[in-house]
């Protein structure tokens, strides 16, 4: 083994270890690996950067915009409102969620689909008397299964297709290449949920009351009109660094000052809203110049004001504030929002807000300016932004957006144009027709995801070029005793395990060159193994961190980590076994 191969192995191990055991964001890790391979000469600059020009990556970017057009035009809401109805049993409710979500996720990025469905499901649950904890996991799993219906159902399929074209020089796969496997797997997975989930899902939704009563975690006082605080800034008045509470907003006459700066000058009669320990009211009233609020019949935050909005946000695994206390993370300055409360494992965390260290999956109740929702909706720091103001979506271009999507799918599916051109045309039409404005289009391009995908191509290229992929393929073949069916199982299981502990795109990109080397060495067809990689990289059910839609429903469903293990492990085993059986039956390995 030469030094290039040894270094490639070390870099691969370092990448896996960093992704598994640290909070370093994946795009940083992958770019570091790309830099090492390029700087050491293992890859030429063009080889190292080939992922950035890959057709699969550009297709993913374009489909982000197409999905954003459907989302921003209210297209998803139309379908949801017409399909949900009023079921009388849990199984019928699950079926009403399963059918539209699987269909939508087959052609759209499932993140905005699930983001749109979560508040709708919450309101629906109250209407039909079923706990959200009984329906949120089925929502996520339906989106995962739907992503396996077509090549554009999830970014992983497109990336595998693009990398396959690069490694083999072939034309790649058609839009419905995966459909022959995806449809029976989705139907079987849905049947499994309907049969067993009523017994496996938690019966109580612990978070139902987490953010219901604003009085439980906010308190209000006023500035005395003739007191010593009039004319002082927030900082000078000593209101910025209180230990148990912190200032959220100032209500001044007919206006509201949100995400208050330390340099705001106080005026007599200002109504100050604080978040934190409500028992700290006595601490505030001891400050000379602070008096009890004279309008306690209504909380300030319960009034609808154009200057502010209340939103719920689920912290993603890539949030820069994870592991930091809210006060140390400079949340107000970084995001232009103020944390009112934090819920974890379905229950609101009591105590001083400023000292709470954020974790992936935490649900935050935020007060922010109206621009926050539109600015952060596609930000990877938060996987879900739900506007609690319940603004009515604008549906005037929803049908046009659907027509564009159907046109894109039809053109690519019939082979009139390739997937890349179809997606680019679709993205352009979304903007030209007004279904999506340019700002929304820019925000829909999740740069951290795109950089992670593009940079990860360098890792796969290095493994193949240095012979490491061939070596690993030989070991897998030996382990399976050169039995094709066992190789297929090992491929699926390996990708499935990697997907649970690192990103699904990284798992697929890492395994594809190894699998291709293995199938070539033994004289087997590529297609069954490529399908196994695509399916295994999507079928991540066992943990809330394995797939982004799982994490999105983690907080709103009031789940514990063990809930996903109890439901997801049987689902993983069943879907994996069924997928391998379908591939074995429909696609000859030799």
N, C-alpha and C positions, 0 to 999 in steps of 0.2 A: 504493500500500500504506500503510495507516494504522499508527499506532504500536502498536496492539494486535497486529496481524499480525506486525510486525517483532519485537516482544518475544516473541511465541509461538515464532517461528522460532529466536530466540537461546536461549530456554529449552530448546527441543527439542534443539538442537545441544549445549548445555551438559550436558543429561541424558545424551545418547549418549556424549559425550566422557568424562564422569565414570564412567559404567558400564564403558566400554571400557578406560580408561587408569589408573584408580585402584582402590583397595580399599574405597572408601566403599560401605557396604552399600546395596542397591537401595531398601529402604524409606525410608532417610534421603534419598536422592536424589529419590524420587518425592514424598515429603512436602514437601521444599523447593520443588519445582515447583508443587505444589498451593498452598503458602503464597503464592508469588509471584503466581499467577493470581488468588487470592482477594483479596490485599492491594491489588493494582493495579486491581481492579474488572473485569478481563477476564471473570471468572466470578463470579456471585453466590455467596454462601455455600452455598445449597442445591445449586447446580450443582457447586461444587467438592467437596462432600461426598456427592454422589449415589452414588458408588461404594460407600460404606460401607453403603448400604441396598439395593444391587443384588441381585436374586434369585440371580444367578450366583455372587456371592461367598458368600452364605449357604448355597447348595447345596454349594459347595466345602468350607466349614467343616463342614457336616453329614456329608459323605462322608469327610472326614478321620476322624471318629469311627467311622463304619461300618467303614472299613478298619482302624482301630485295634482294633475289636472282633474282627474276623477274626484279626488278628495276635496279640493278647494271649491269645486262647483256643486258639491253636495250630492254627487251621483250615488255614493254609497248609502246616504241617508234615505234616498228614495226607495232603494231596494229593501232596506231594513224595515222602514215603516210599513211597507206593503206585505212583507212576509211574516213578521213576528206574530201578529195576531194575539189571540187569547187562548193559549193551550190550557188544558185541565190537568195534565200530569207532567212530572219531571221529564219522562222520556219524550213526550211530544214537544216539550220546550227545547230539549237538546236537539231534536231533529230539526226544528225550525231554525235553530242557530247553525247547525251543521250544513244544511243544503246551501244557503246563500254564501256562507263564509268559504266553503270549499270552492264554490264556483268563482268567487271574486279573487281568492288567493291563487287560483290557477293562472290568472292573467295580470295580476297586480302585485306589487310589493306588499307583503302581508302586514308590515308595520303600520301603514296608515289605515289599512282595513281594520285591524284590531283596535287601533287608537280611536277610530270612529265608533266602533261597536261597544267599547267599554262603558261610556256614559249612557248609551242607549240601553244596554243590558241592565245597568243599575236601575234606571227608571222603570224599565219593563218588569224587573223582579218585584219592585214595590207594587206594581199594578196587579201582577198575577199571584203574589204571595209566595214566591219561591226565593230562598236565600241566594244571593250572588255567589256564595262559595260553592253552590251546586252547579253553576253554569260557566264560571270564568275559566276554569281549566279546560272544559270541553270547547270553549271559544278558541283558546290558544291552540289546542291539538287539532281542531278543524282547520285552522289556518296553516298549520304545519303540513297536514295531509294534502291540503289544496295546492300547496307549493310544488307538489310532485306531479301535478297533472300535465304541465307543459314545460318546455325549456325556458320560458320566461316567468315561470311561477316563483322562482327564487333566484337570487343572484348567483348562488352556488352552481346551479345548472349551467348558466351562461358562462361562468368562469371556467368550469371544467371543459365545456365545449371549446372555448377559446384556447385554453392550454393544450387541449388535445390537437387542435389544428396546428399549433406552433410546434409541438413535439413530433407529430407524424407527417405534417405537410399535407394532410387530407382536407377535404372540404368541410369536415365536421358533420354535425347531426341536424336533422330537420326540427321544426318547431314541436312536432308531436312525437318525436323519437321516444320520449320517456312515458308517453301517455298510455301505451299498452300495458305497462307495469303500474303506473300511477293510479289509474282508475280502479282496478280491482283492489289495490292496497288501500286506497281511500275508502272504498265501500266496506272492506273488511274491518278497517280501523274504526269507521263509524259504527258498524254493528257491534264491535267489541265495547265501545263506549256505551252504547244503548243498553247492552246486556249487563255489564258489570259495574259501570261507574255509579249507578244509584246506591250500590253497596259500599263502594270504596271512597267516595268523596265525603268530606266533612259535612255534617248536617247543619252546623250553625255558622253563620257569618259573623265572625268576631269583630269585624271592623265597621259594622253597619252604623254604629253611633260614634265612630272615632272623631269625625270632624263636624258632627251635627250641630252642637250648641257652641257658638262662638264665645259665650260668656265663660265657658270652662277654661279657656286659655288666653283670653284677652281681658284687659282692664282699662278703664278710662278715668282720666282726671282733667282738671282745667287749670289754666294759668290765671292766678288772681289778677284782676284788672289793675289794681294799684300796688301789686307786689313787687319785690326786688328782681324778679326774673324778666320783667318786661324790658325789652331792648337788648337782652343778652342772647347770644347764640346758644344753640343746643349744647355745644361743647362747654361753653363758659358756665352754663347753668348746671353742669354736672349730670346731664341726662344721657350722655353717650355711653359711659362705661359702668353702668349699674350691673351688679352681678347676677341678679335673679330675673330681671326683665330688660327688654330694650325697646326703644321707641320705633313704632311702625309707621304712624302717619299723624299728621296734624290736620284737624278740621277747623277751618277758619272762615266763618261766615258761610258763604255759598260755595266755597272752593275747598278742595282737599289736596294737601301736599303729601305725596306717597314716596316711599323709600327715602325718608327724610335725611338730608345731608347734615353733617355736624355744624355747618356754617349758617344754617337757617336761623333767622332772628325771631325770637318769640314775641308775641303780642298778647296783650291782655284779653282774656276770654277765649284764647285758643283751647280747643279740646284735644287732648293728647291721648292717643291710643297706644298702649303697650302690649307686648306679647310675652308670655313666660309664666311664671308661677303667680296665680291670682292671689295667693296669700301675701304677696309682696306689696299689696296696696298700702299697708301701714308704713312700709319703707318709703314709698313715694310721698305719702302725706306728711312725713316728717320733714320733707324739704321745704324750706321757707319760700313761699310764693306759689306752692301747689295746693289746690283745694279740691274737694270732691266734685265730680262732674255734676252739673245741675240738671242734666237730661239723661237720667239712667233708665227711663222707660224703654228706650230702644238702644241697642248697641250701634255704634257708628258704622261698623262693617256690615250690618244687616241692611243698610240703605243702599240702593242702587245709585252709583255715582259714575259719570262718564270718565272721571280722572283715574279710576282704579278698576281693577278686576281681580277676582279671586280665582286661583287656578290650583289644581292638583298636579303634581309632577312626580313620576317615579324615577328614582336615581338609577342611572345605568351603570354597568360595570366599568365604563370608560370615563365616568365623571371625574373631573380634576379635583373635586372637593372630597372624594372618598378618603376616609381615614383621618380627616381633619375635623376639629371642632368647628361648629358653624361660625363662631366669632373669629377663629383663626383663619378660616377659609375666605374671609372678606366677601361673603355671599352677596351683600348689598351692592358692593362696588363691581363685583365680577359679573353679576347677572341682572342688576337693576331690579331686584326683587327682595322682599323681606320674608323670612320664614316665620309663619304663625304657629305651626305645630308640626310634629313629626310622628308618623305611625310606623311601627315595625311589627311584623308578624301579626298584623291585624289589630294592634292595640296602640293607642296614643302613648308616647313616652312622656312621663311626668317629669317635673323638675326644671332646672335652668336650661333654656333652649341653647344659650350660647356655648354650653359645655358639651352638648350632644355631638358625638363623632358620627358622621354620616357613613352608612353602609349601602352597598348595592341592594336594590330592592326596597329601600325606604320610600315611603310615600310622604311627600311634603305638601302642606297647605301653604300657599304663597300669596302674598299681596303684591301686586305689581302694576305697573302702568299698562294700558291696553296694548301697547306695541310689543309687550313681552311675549304674548302668545304667538303672534305671527313671526317674531324674530327667533324664538326658541323651538318652534314646532318640529323642525328638522335637525335640531342640535343633538349631537350624540350624548351630551351630558344627561339629557332626560329622554327616556324612551317613550314617555307619554306626557302630553300636555292636555289637560282636560279643563276647558273653560267652565267654571262653575256659574258664570253669569247666564248660561244657557242661551247664548245668542242664536237666533234663527238663521240657519245657513241660507245662502242665496242659491236657488235652484234654477235660475233662468237659463243657464248654459249646461245643465246636467245632462240632458238628452244628447246635446251636441258632443259633449265629452265622451259619452258612451258610444256614439256613432264613430268617433275617431278611433277609439280602442278596438271596436269590432272591425273597422277597416284595417287597422294594423295587424290584428290577428289573422284576418282572412287573407290578406295579401301575403303574409309570411307562411301561413299554413298551406295555401294553394301553390306555393313556390313561385309566385309572380315576381317577388323580390326577396332578397335574403333578410334575415332577422335584423341585421345591423341597419340596413337602409330603411326597413319598415319602422323600426323604433325611432330613428332620427327624423323621419317624415312625421311620425305621430307626435313627437315632442315639438317639432316646429309648428304643426297645426294647432296644438294646444295653446301655444303662445299667440299665434296669428289670429285665432278665432276669439281670443279673450277668455278662454276657459282657465288660463293660467297667465298671470302677469310675469314680467321679467324678474321682479324681486322674488316671487314665489318659486320661479324656476331655478334661480340661483341657490335659494335656500334648500331646495329639494336635492341638490347635488351634495350628498354627504361625503365631503372630501376625505374625512378620516377613513371611511370604509373604502373609498376608491383608491386611496394611497396604500392602504393595507393590502388590498387585492393586487394592485400593480406591483408593489415591492415583493410580494410573496412569490411571484413568478421567478424572481432571481434565485430563491431558495430551491425551487424545483429544478431550474436549469442547472444549478451547480451540482446537485445530486446526480443528475443524469450525466453531465459532462465529465465529472471526476470518476465515474464508475461506481459511486456509492450506491446509486439506485440499483445497479445490476447486482452488486454484492448482497444488498438487502433482499432483492427479489430471489436470489439463489437460496438464501437462508429460509425465506418463507416457503419456497418450493420444496426444500428439504424437509421442513417441519411438517408440511402437508403430505409428504411421501409422494409428491408429484401427482396427487389425485385432484382432478379439476374441481370437483364439487367441494372438496375441503379447502382448496385455494380460494374459491368464491366465498365460503363462510369466513375464512380468516380475513379476507379483504373487508368484508362488511363489518365484522366485529371490531377490527382495528380502527376503521374510520369512525365507527359509532362511539368507541371509547374516547378517541381523540376529540370528537365533536363535543363531548360532555365537559372536557377540561380546557380546550382552547377553542378558538372560533371555528365555525363550520367551514368557512372558506379556506382557512389555513390548513385544516385537516385534509380537505379535498386536494388542494394544490400540492401538499406534501406527499400524499399517497399516490397520485396519478402517475408520475414517472416511474415509481417503484412497481406499480401494478402493470404498466405497459411493458416494462422490462421482463417481468415474470411471465406474462402471457406470451410474449415473443419467444422467450427461452424454451417454453414448453410446447409451443406451437398451438396456442389457443386463440380464440377470437377475442378481439378487444371489447366488443359491445357489451357482453354480460358484465364484465368487470367495471366498465365505465358506469353502467347503470347501478351497480352495487355501490359505487362511490357516491353517486348523486343521491341515491335513496338514503344511504346511511348518514350522509352529512346533513340531511334535512330531518331525519327521524330522531329528534332529540327530545325525549319526554321526561327523563328521570330526574332532572334537577331544574330549578328555576333559572340557573345561570347558563344552562346549555344552549338555550335558544332565546332570542330577544323577546318574542311574544310571550314566552313563559314568564319572564321577568316583568313584563308589562302588566300581567294579571296577578302577579304575586301579592302586591299590596292591596289593590282594589278588591281582590277576592278574600282578603283576610286570612291567607294561608300561612302555615308553618312549612319549614323545609321538609319535614317528614311527610306532609301531605303529598308533595310531589313524588317522593320516593315510593309511597304506598300505591299511588295511582300510576306513576310513570314507569317504574321498573317492569310491571306486567305488560304495560303497553309497549315498551321497548322490545321485550322478548317476543311478544305476539307479532308485532309489525315486522320485526327482523326475520323471524322464521317464515312468515307469509311471503315477504318480499323475495327471499332466497328461493322459496319454492316456485313462485311465479317466474322468476328469471330462469330457473332451471328448466321449467316446462316450456317456456316460450322462446328461449334463445339458446341455440346449440352452442356449447362451450368450445367445441373443436371446429 
